[in-house]
Amino acid sequence: MMTLDIDDDTASLLRQLSEQEHVSPAQLIKHLLSDYLEDLADVAAADTALAELLSGKDDTISLAEWEQQLNAMEH
């Protein structure tokens, strides 16, 4: 269990959005926080992939090459 202290303006916006989305404010906060944390994890993974690409540890392939590999896996 966690308690969150937010200002009146933010609380008002939260109530409005929760009514609009037909969920409780607590459910909305959980959903928004979960989405935000997933986005942070995605950004970290993208940063790692970009660093590997720039350092030469990883490589890219063309769409045509990717499609060839995908087709080969289906057969």
Summary of the structure (lengths in Angstrom):
residues: 75
radius of gyration: 21.2
end to end distance: 51.1
largest distance: 60.2
contacts: 130
relative contact order: 0.06
helix: 76%
strand: 0%
